[in-house]
Structure formats: C-alpha cells, structure tokens
Amino acid sequence: MKKLLLLFVGVSFAFGVLAQNDFVAVDTIFVEHQNDTTIVGKKSKKDIVKKGISFGPLPVVAYDQDKGWQFGGLLNLYDFGDGSHYPNPKQQWYIEASFFTKGTQQYFLTYDTKHLIPHVRMSLASTVMYDKMMDFYGYNGYQAIYQADSVNFWRKKADAPFEYTAPFYRLERLAVTAKADFVGNIWAKKFFWQASYAFAWYRYRDIAKINKKGEEIYKDDNTETLFEKYKNWGIIPENEKNGGFSSALRLGLMYDTRDFEAAPSSGIWTEGHITLAPKFMGTTHQYFRYMLIFRHYVPIVKEQLTFAYRLNYQGTIGKTLPFYIMPVFSTIGKEFDRDGIGGYRTIRGIMRDRLQGLDVGYVNAELRWRFVRFPLWKQNIALGLNAFFDGGIVTRDYDNSFRPNISESDPNYLIMKQDYDKYVNPNLKFNGFHAAAGGGFRIIINRNFIIAVDYAVPFNKQDGNGSLYINTGYLF
C-alpha cells in the first residue's frame, strides 16, 4: 500500500510540474501524420491544446512480476511548439535511471523529432541494462520443460532443492545498445521508408552467487543453473557463451494512419524490416533477421471504446542465430529494442523470455474503454479500462539437440543425458500456443503520458502463475 501511495504522489507531482507550460482551450483538435497537419474534428471546450515545453522529473515506482518493484527517476520532455501539432509533440526526450528489487538496473536515453531534418523523422536511443538475475527457461516453447509442479510445491520453502528455486532459471547479462533510426515519407504522409543503424554489446555470465532466504549461497560444482546445463549439453556453443557484438543495418517500410500515436483510437500501423548484421560490420557472429508487425485500431464508440490488436512475427534468414540475439525484438522508431516473448511488452502473464526460437510470432488483442475525460490542474486527463488476450508460438526451432563436448564412453555422458531428458523434449514437434488473458486500468495525461496497471493469468501452468504489472504506456 505504501508503494502504491508513492505512485499516487508521483502522479500528483507530474500534474503539478506539467502544468507549468502555456495552454489554451479550443474547440478543435489537430492530428499530425508525420510532417503535415490536418483538422479532423471538433472537440469540447474542455479540451486543452498544450503549447511549449511539458516536462517534469518524476520518481519511478512501478512493479513487474518478473523483475520485482522498480525504483528510480525519469525525465520526460515534450515540446508542443505553438500547439498546432498537439497532441503529437514536435520533439521529445526521455531519460531514465532505475533498478528493480530482483536485480535489474536500466538506464535509458531517447530523443525523437519530426522537424530537425526536413521531411524525415529521426529517433535516437541509447540503453544500458544490467540483469543480475535474468530469466532463462530454454528454447522452443514447451520443448523446454518447466518443472511447474515441483517449483510451485517448493516455492518459499527454506529447504527447497536448488533446481526448484527461482535462481535455477536465472543468469547474469549486461547489454549496452545504441541506435539511430530515420523514417521518411514516400506517399501521402502515410507510407514511409525506414533506415536504421543499431549497435549492441552483450556479456553473459553464470550468476556468481545466489541469494536465497537472506543467505548468500555460493555456487559449487554441484550447483548448476539451467543456463550452465545448456552450455554443458552443447546447446549454447562454446564460442557464443559469453556474448558478443552486434553491428547491424535495418531497412524497412511502414504504413501509418493512426489518429495519434500514444493512445490511438483508429487507424492502421503496419511495418516490416530486415536486419543485416554481417561480420565485416563488426558483428561477432553474423546473422540476418526480418520483422513483420500489423497493428489495427478499430473505433467502436468514437473516442471512448476501441478494439486494438497486434500481430508480430520475427524470423531468421538462414539456419543459425547467436543465442544472445534470440531474445531481442528489434524496432525502428522512438522505442528501444525489447527482450523476447514473455513479459509486459510482449505477452503479459507469460514468464519473461519464455518463448525463444529461430522464428517466433505473437498476438495481442485489447478492448480499450476510456470511460471518463476531464481537465485537472490545466491537464487533459482520461481514465480507462482494458480487457486483453495475449498469445505466442515458436514456429521454427533453435537446435537444442544433446551434443556435449565429451564422448559417449565418458562415465558422465549418461548422467548428463538423463539430466538433459528431464528439462528438454526435442521430439515435441508442435510446440504449442502460449496464451494468457487479463485486464487493466489506465490514467492518460495529455494523450501522451500513460500510467498502466495490468494483471494477466496464463492458461498453462508451465508459463507462470499470473503476473501484475505497473508501468507506463499502452502495449502498442
């Protein structure tokens, strides 16, 4: 309750700081498609068109079932200029430094503008993410056997065997990324080209020590995490196990008819791009991928009730992919790259990174109801509820066959194979559909800053026990 109170205080502080900029109440609203602006309809006198700079340093207090409570600070700056482009800002900055109670630290810096380069939208992003306890459940969906019954039985028991505790499914990762994205008009401010350069460095390690019930238990030869087992079984190649560099070009096309970006109520937003990361550009282990995304916003009751859905598919060109690239879902635009399927930004209710494979797809479907709108402290406020269904599937498998670096005559071979059979079922040809459903609540400030609370429950216990998320923004 105290942490939720801190969230309320932070929101109240945001209202107070954001209210410092100029505003004007009018009866028309303008909607921008990239660089042109058109009047699309009448609004109430209560609608406030923001002008100038809206900003405010805010405390970060959020919750993610996979990462724990989040604390830190952020600075979100919106430049609305003379107000003619509202609710879309001319340019915006986002700065964040925060940490989670389960061991994640993250630092973000992004900049997005449609007006610095004529007829081109430029988005820059730099991130540093350190995961002391990053989730790892294996590959190919249900081929990776999660011992759900045993984990649930031993949950919170002081004498739990290590393989049934959360640290068994964890590893340590440091990710440093930077990208520069450019989007330009091809036709009618609706059809666009995309170009991007993205750099990333990933460092993977076994977790050095495990904190269990307040005690630091140092690992020894008899205490292997699942990540270590995958390396010993030969599934994760020796030359990839510590991570590597990725230096990639991304090229794509986009079609966008949303009425506005942060909380659209109508339109189509679809895009596709390829990622080229050859060795001559500095990539440690070269790879090639493609991404296809289709998003549709269907107004049922104008400005109040919207049905929104997203279809997302990411595939590999060729037969191999570095294991450390597999969780990454690439984006072109103001967002930074996200981790793989499972968790708040992909499939709510499914454990983080539960689905990994060469080709993976997922779907999100939401019914969004903005049931009230009102001005407060010179801000446009809306409250909303949403009901959703999320699901995903691995459509092409990563090679998780048993291939240890020892001969079959080695006495440890049979022991390792029995251990492998306990956690991997490579003969499962259809990996199954991973799905969850739930609902949430939204506080929408000036149609751009959105506080989100969601709860989701998976349909299969191998995917988790239900997840609560307190975060920002709509999922898509």
CORGIJO-V938959 format. One record per helix or strand of 2 or more residues. SS is the DSSP state (@ for helix, = for strand). FROM is the first residue (numbers start at 0). TO is the last residue. If there is no record, write none. Layout:
BEGIN
ss: {SS & SS}
from: {FROM & FROM}
to: {TO & TO}
END
This chain:
BEGIN
ss: {@ & = & = & = & = & = & = & = & = & = & = & @ & @ & @ & @ & = & = & = & = & @ & = & = & @ & = & = & @ & = & = & @ & = & = & @ & =}
from: {1 & 22 & 27 & 35 & 47 & 52 & 56 & 67 & 90 & 103 & 119 & 140 & 147 & 161 & 165 & 169 & 190 & 208 & 214 & 225 & 242 & 266 & 278 & 286 & 304 & 322 & 358 & 378 & 410 & 433 & 448 & 460 & 466}
to: {17 & 24 & 32 & 41 & 49 & 53 & 63 & 78 & 99 & 116 & 134 & 142 & 153 & 163 & 168 & 186 & 204 & 211 & 217 & 231 & 255 & 276 & 280 & 300 & 315 & 325 & 375 & 395 & 422 & 444 & 457 & 462 & 471}
END
